[in-house]
Structures are given as C-alpha cells and as structure tokens.
Amino acid sequence: MQLRIFTEPQQGASYDDLLAVAQATERLGFDAFFRSDHYLKMGGVSGLPGPTDAWTTLAGLARETSRIRLGTLVSSATFRHPGVLAIQVAQVDQMSGGRVELGLGAGWYAQEHAAYGIPFPEKRFGLLEEQFAVITGLWNTPTGSTFDFSGSHYTVSDSPGLPKPVQQPVPLIVGGNGPRRTPALAAKYAAEYNTSFPPKAEIGDRFLAVRKACEEAGRDPDSLVYSVALVACVGADEAEFARRAAAIGREPAEVRRNGLAGTPQEVVDGINAIRELGGGRVYLQILDLGDLDHLELIAAEVAPHVA
C-alpha cells in the first residue's frame, strides 16, 4: 500500500509552506506529494496569502525534490486549454526527471470560476473527455509527425505535439464518483482511478464499477491502480488526536467516521480495510501544513504497518 501526502493550498499556504511539506514528504519516505488545483478558499478559513497555481508550484518542487512523485488531485478541465496543459505537464515531467502524474477532473467549484473570470459551463464532462483525447494525442504523436483533432469543444490542427514528457506514458489519474461515465473514462485513459472523500461503505462498489468498465472495454482491471483520498488526523494518544482535530476544525467523532483518524492503530486498520477492498494507494489529506510533527508520526507509527 502506497501512502501519498495530499495538500489543499487554497485553504492558506505559500510556496514555502508547500516546499517544507514536500521535502518532509520525501525525507520521511512517503511515495508522493500531491496538491489540489483550486483558486479560492472553501469554508471559514482566511485563505491567506492567497492561491498558488498548481503547475507553477509543481515546477518549483520538481527542482527541489529528487525522489517523490508529484501531481494534482485533480486539475480542472475548465482551467486550461488541453494543449497548454499538455505542454505544462510535459515540461514539469522533464524538470522532475520523469516524476509527474496528472489527475484531471471536470471541475465543480463555480464560485472560484466567478472570482477569477474563468468560464464555467453547466455541462463539463464533454470538456474532460476531449481534454484526455487531446493531451494523450499530443504526447503520443511521433516526433516529426503532426496531430489533428476535431471535437465539439476543441480543435487541434497540424500540431507537432511538442514537447514530449520523459515518461511514456505519463500516468493519468481519473477522479470522480460518477457511476457510469467516470468508470468508462478511467477504463479508457487512466493508470489510476481515484475516489476522493467517499463514504467508506461505498469504496468497494466504486472500485467494482471501474473494474466492470475495464472488462466491458476489454482491458485488464488489474492494470489500474485503485486509490482513495481521505482526510488524515492522527494522534499518539487521544489528547493529541483531539488537538489535531480541533486545529483543522473537525469534531473527533466526525473525522473518525469520515477519514483516517484517531490513534496510529486505528489508521493502520482503516488503511488495511481499503487494501482488502482492492485499494493499492491512499492519499492522506493533510490540512494543517504547519504541523510537520503530524507527518513524522504517520511515517513512524502508521507507514511501517501498511507498506
């Protein structure tokens, strides 16, 4: 079971804050550092000093880390044209020596689009489908050849499909909880299917839906990684756990129910339960980015028992 650190910088974090967490992630032996791709805070937090761009951040971290995987969970198809995103991801993959993964979703947060003048169409799944087609088409076009695409949302003409990422292919993550279209999209394009913050009782069914979609598409269901993102809140004892829950504005009972939370053994048990459902990777959502002792505890008391 791989453990990845997943951050939400729109809630309030500078690049230096993210760098400290990413370097701790690498030093402590976690598999990857991922971040959300949002431009506006959510809930009752200050959000200061303001948003950081996901791919600008990952470009910087590509040069300041050496081992961990880097990626988004997930970039929004509404934020960037697919040709621009293909160039950005390929460049960051080069800058990292081939350590990038692209999580891509349809987008959902209307308010952040209004706040920064980004169009937010009512129906977005078609955008997402075409973005996967364009991005993979550009990357897979042989050097010296050109790529064309004509869809309902995007048209690409006579593109050289450059630059190329180091990895062939860059792992693509399809995230979402839809019962039909998302599993089909994962079966077609993804190296990984991710379900974020699901009710724990639904995780197994969501994995099974993707496995069924793979079978219907003639793909080996075991060729995908199945992953879950859940909030992490761990304390060496009950008092430390309660303090960490309060620091992120969560009630201990609620975060235990909906996240990977409590004592280290409780979190080990929760991760192993996901493994039994077919999960191979867990994204630990870390909301207090100033509490690096939290990562130290997880690395020392949780990771060795689920690796």
C-alpha positions as MATLAB code, in Angstrom:
seq = 'MQLRIFTEPQQGASYDDLLAVAQATERLGFDAFFRSDHYLKMGGVSGLPGPTDAWTTLAGLARETSRIRLGTLVSSATFRHPGVLAIQVAQVDQMSGGRVELGLGAGWYAQEHAAYGIPFPEKRFGLLEEQFAVITGLWNTPTGSTFDFSGSHYTVSDSPGLPKPVQQPVPLIVGGNGPRRTPALAAKYAAEYNTSFPPKAEIGDRFLAVRKACEEAGRDPDSLVYSVALVACVGADEAEFARRAAAIGREPAEVRRNGLAGTPQEVVDGINAIRELGGGRVYLQILDLGDLDHLELIAAEVAPHVA';
ca = [
       0.000    0.000    0.000;
       1.482    3.330   -1.050;
       0.912    6.396    1.115;
       0.841    9.790   -0.547;
       0.591   13.229    1.027;
      -2.192   15.376   -0.396;
      -2.489   19.099    0.355;
      -5.132   21.808   -0.116;
      -3.113   25.023   -0.543;
      -6.119   27.197   -1.399;
      -7.008   26.987    2.295;
      -3.931   29.068    3.103;
      -0.365   28.225    2.136;
       2.593   29.906    0.482;
       5.028   28.172   -1.833;
       7.493   27.991    1.065;
       4.868   26.181    3.176;
       4.346   23.656    0.384;
       8.081   23.231   -0.105;
       8.519   22.370    3.577;
       5.780   19.741    3.384;
       7.096   18.299    0.105;
      10.628   17.997    1.448;
       9.315   16.362    4.634;
       7.286   14.005    2.434;
      10.460   12.977    0.649;
      12.607   12.753    3.774;
      10.084   10.610    5.640;
       9.700    8.041    2.883;
       6.207    8.772    1.569;
       5.568    7.934   -2.060;
       4.367   11.277   -3.406;
       3.356   14.867   -2.799;
       0.100   15.919   -4.438;
      -1.879   19.101   -4.279;
      -5.350   20.258   -5.188;
      -5.902   22.634   -8.101;
      -8.137   25.415   -6.785;
      -8.073   29.199   -6.881;
     -10.424   30.039   -3.997;
     -10.637   29.010   -0.361;
     -13.513   26.983    0.990;
     -15.202   27.390    4.359;
     -14.262   29.527    7.316;
     -10.534   29.981    6.769;
      -8.594   33.068    5.733;
      -7.013   31.506    2.678;
      -4.042   33.830    3.138;
      -1.707   34.614    1.461;
      -3.934   33.551   -1.450;
      -3.930   30.789   -4.032;
      -0.875   29.266   -5.637;
      -1.065   27.810   -9.125;
      -0.789   24.029   -9.116;
       1.549   23.559  -12.065;
       3.737   26.545  -11.168;
       4.123   25.020   -7.698;
       4.930   21.567   -9.060;
       7.522   23.033  -11.428;
       9.312   24.547   -8.451;
       9.080   21.364   -6.421;
      10.377   19.368   -9.376;
      13.715   21.146   -8.929;
      13.723   20.998   -5.121;
      12.973   17.301   -4.639;
      14.609   14.238   -6.132;
      12.552   11.106   -5.436;
       8.870   11.652   -4.702;
       6.167   11.607   -7.335;
       4.427   14.945   -7.954;
       0.926   15.620   -9.204;
      -2.551   17.083   -8.969;
      -5.661   15.615   -7.432;
      -7.185   16.891   -9.582;
      -6.665   19.642  -12.129;
      -9.866   21.098  -13.515;
     -10.601   20.814  -17.227;
     -12.082   24.312  -17.060;
      -8.820   25.974  -16.027;
      -6.560   25.346  -19.019;
      -6.835   24.523  -22.688;
      -5.652   20.954  -23.246;
      -2.767   21.960  -25.482;
      -1.457   24.344  -22.826;
      -1.857   21.727  -20.105;
      -0.051   19.123  -22.235;
       2.914   21.492  -22.589;
       2.934   22.387  -18.886;
       2.805   18.787  -17.675;
       5.424   17.620  -20.183;
       7.774   20.400  -19.102;
       7.341   19.676  -15.395;
       7.909   15.996  -16.140;
      11.191   16.951  -17.797;
      12.109   19.222  -14.899;
      11.490   16.413  -12.409;
      13.287   13.704  -14.347;
      10.043   11.840  -15.015;
       8.164   12.002  -11.698;
       4.897   13.701  -12.659;
       1.349   12.354  -12.659;
      -1.687   14.187  -13.991;
      -5.004   13.948  -12.207;
      -7.727   15.562  -14.276;
     -11.391   16.161  -13.499;
     -14.353   18.121  -14.811;
     -14.261   20.868  -12.160;
     -17.071   21.676   -9.759;
     -16.481   24.873   -7.760;
     -18.472   27.564   -9.551;
     -17.536   30.335   -7.129;
     -13.806   30.166   -7.862;
     -14.524   30.492  -11.573;
     -16.624   33.606  -10.969;
     -13.944   35.058   -8.685;
     -11.231   34.848  -11.360;
     -13.192   35.260  -14.573;
     -12.962   31.630  -15.688;
     -15.879   30.308  -17.755;
     -17.870   27.597  -16.002;
     -20.202   25.837  -18.419;
     -23.115   23.937  -16.959;
     -22.116   20.715  -18.704;
     -18.409   19.918  -18.379;
     -17.927   16.171  -18.794;
     -17.560   16.573  -22.566;
     -14.717   19.027  -21.950;
     -12.997   16.471  -19.757;
     -13.353   13.644  -22.271;
     -11.902   15.771  -25.069;
      -9.051   17.006  -22.875;
      -7.930   13.435  -22.274;
      -8.137   12.746  -26.007;
      -6.153   15.852  -26.948;
      -3.481   15.537  -24.264;
      -2.790   11.868  -24.968;
      -2.935   12.501  -28.695;
      -0.335   15.249  -28.472;
       2.016   13.205  -26.286;
       1.649   10.064  -28.398;
       2.305   11.777  -31.728;
       5.736   10.647  -33.004;
       8.328   13.395  -33.202;
       8.328   14.686  -36.763;
       4.634   13.920  -37.246;
       1.627   16.107  -36.523;
      -1.620   15.698  -34.612;
      -5.125   16.827  -35.540;
      -8.311   16.678  -33.525;
     -11.804   17.950  -34.182;
     -14.294   17.760  -31.333;
     -17.297   19.604  -30.003;
     -15.142   21.729  -27.684;
     -11.584   21.711  -29.047;
      -9.940   21.693  -32.461;
      -6.245   20.987  -32.925;
      -4.655   21.462  -36.347;
      -1.249   20.371  -37.586;
       0.294   20.262  -34.095;
       3.836   18.922  -33.689;
       2.800   17.598  -30.276;
       5.843   19.020  -28.553;
       7.388   18.935  -26.014;
       7.359   15.280  -25.051;
       7.324   14.199  -21.397;
      10.128   11.998  -20.104;
       7.666    9.278  -19.125;
       5.961    7.329  -21.841;
       3.239    7.454  -20.788;
       2.708    9.993  -18.027;
       0.383    8.269  -15.521;
      -3.117    9.733  -15.788;
      -5.499    9.726  -12.827;
      -9.244    9.850  -13.373;
     -11.018   11.069  -10.293;
     -14.710   11.158   -9.607;
     -17.648    9.374   -8.123;
     -19.997    9.069  -11.085;
     -21.458    5.585  -11.510;
     -21.094    5.184  -15.291;
     -19.231    7.819  -17.300;
     -16.324    8.202  -14.884;
     -15.568    4.450  -14.740;
     -15.689    4.289  -18.554;
     -13.289    7.233  -18.824;
     -10.939    5.601  -16.322;
     -11.016    2.344  -18.262;
     -10.108    4.183  -21.465;
      -7.345    6.518  -20.294;
      -6.284    6.075  -16.683;
      -3.355    4.442  -14.979;
      -5.239    5.076  -11.730;
      -8.800    5.541  -10.595;
      -9.261    7.703   -7.505;
     -12.314    8.228   -5.346;
     -11.987   11.254   -3.076;
     -13.712   11.514    0.316;
     -16.270    8.773   -0.327;
     -18.452    7.225    2.343;
     -16.316    4.307    3.433;
     -19.140    1.867    2.803;
     -19.148    2.855   -0.888;
     -15.453    2.406   -1.658;
     -15.728   -1.222   -2.672;
     -18.662   -0.575   -5.009;
     -16.820    2.286   -6.697;
     -13.796    0.103   -7.331;
     -16.044   -2.649   -8.674;
     -17.731   -0.223  -11.094;
     -14.354    0.649  -12.603;
     -13.332   -2.992  -12.789;
     -16.574   -3.757  -14.631;
     -15.968   -0.852  -17.046;
     -12.500   -2.225  -17.768;
     -13.918   -5.654  -18.545;
     -16.506   -4.123  -20.866;
     -13.736   -2.204  -22.650;
     -11.557   -5.284  -22.997;
      -8.977   -4.018  -20.529;
      -7.444   -5.984  -17.669;
      -8.959   -4.466  -14.498;
      -5.713   -5.197  -12.639;
      -3.829   -2.821  -14.963;
      -5.215    0.137  -12.971;
      -4.291    1.310   -9.506;
      -7.334    1.892   -7.288;
      -6.929    4.686   -4.756;
      -8.790    6.660   -2.116;
      -8.245   10.166   -0.751;
      -9.330   10.734    2.846;
      -8.534   13.338    5.471;
      -5.820   12.220    7.888;
      -5.800   13.208   11.542;
      -3.617   11.088   13.798;
      -2.541   11.471   17.405;
      -0.178    9.424   19.513;
      -2.888    9.482   22.174;
      -6.452   10.705   22.473;
      -5.458   14.171   23.661;
      -3.098   14.735   20.739;
      -5.706   13.446   18.300;
      -8.347   15.802   19.724;
      -5.916   18.719   19.472;
      -5.181   17.965   15.822;
      -8.879   17.560   15.020;
      -9.607   20.949   16.595;
      -6.768   22.543   14.622;
      -8.473   21.608   11.345;
     -11.967   22.469   12.555;
     -13.258   18.903   12.824;
     -15.004   17.054   15.623;
     -13.130   13.913   16.716;
     -16.120   11.616   16.226;
     -16.876   13.049   12.772;
     -13.349   12.862   11.444;
     -13.001    9.310   12.799;
     -16.146    8.354   10.914;
     -15.283   10.030    7.621;
     -11.478   10.000    7.497;
      -8.408    8.076    8.521;
      -8.267    9.345   12.050;
      -7.600    8.525   15.658;
      -4.659    6.619   17.069;
      -1.996    5.157   14.756;
      -3.502    1.675   15.129;
      -6.945    2.952   14.130;
      -5.446    4.494   10.993;
      -3.491    1.324   10.191;
      -6.740   -0.625   10.464;
      -8.525    1.855    8.210;
      -5.844    1.690    5.526;
      -5.741   -2.096    5.654;
      -9.518   -2.159    5.199;
      -9.067   -0.197    1.972;
      -6.416   -2.678    0.867;
      -8.885   -5.527    1.404;
     -11.317   -3.775   -0.958;
      -8.667   -3.697   -3.691;
      -7.055   -0.350   -2.970;
      -3.374   -0.010   -3.676;
      -2.819    3.632   -2.786;
      -4.084    6.111   -0.203;
      -3.855    9.884   -0.373;
      -3.658   11.342    3.125;
      -5.237   14.791    3.038;
      -3.113   16.946    5.349;
      -4.919   20.156    6.255;
      -2.573   21.675    8.858;
       0.534   22.268    6.759;
       2.430   23.794    9.650;
       2.283   20.599   11.707;
       5.202   18.590   10.339;
       5.211   16.506   13.528;
       1.978   15.009   12.196;
       3.840   13.647    9.175;
       6.604   12.375   11.436;
       4.079   10.416   13.495;
       2.397    8.876   10.442;
       5.765    7.921    8.970;
       6.915    6.306   12.207;
       3.752    4.651   13.515;
       1.485    4.058   10.510;
       3.556    3.613    7.347;
       5.658    0.642    8.543;
       2.479   -1.354    9.244;
       0.829   -0.859    5.852;
       3.777   -0.790    3.443;
];
